[in-house]
């Protein structure tokens, strides 16, 4: 990601392929997509273009509530960030990372 760019983390238990309208990249999630928007969860990428978020596994965001992770569940995570396309302001997504919890 570009250094210093605002980063919003997203999560779902369903993978998908949705081209980003008005930007570049593809959203690799579908279904009930949760957004990590609580205080301190929207991050800025470091000088090396890395953003990280500590997770509370008892409170994974869903569209209308928080959900505790249960053993055996697989959750997929991605991040949306500001970007440029041919010098014009745009946005993009990281690749999704899926994690099966035990």
Buried (B, 14 or more C-beta within 10 A) or exposed (E): BEEEBBBBBBBBBEBBEEEBEEBBBBBBBBEBBBBBEEEEBBBEBEEEEEBEBEBEEEEBBBEEEEBEBEEEBEBBBBBBBBBEEEEEEBBBBBEBEEEEEE
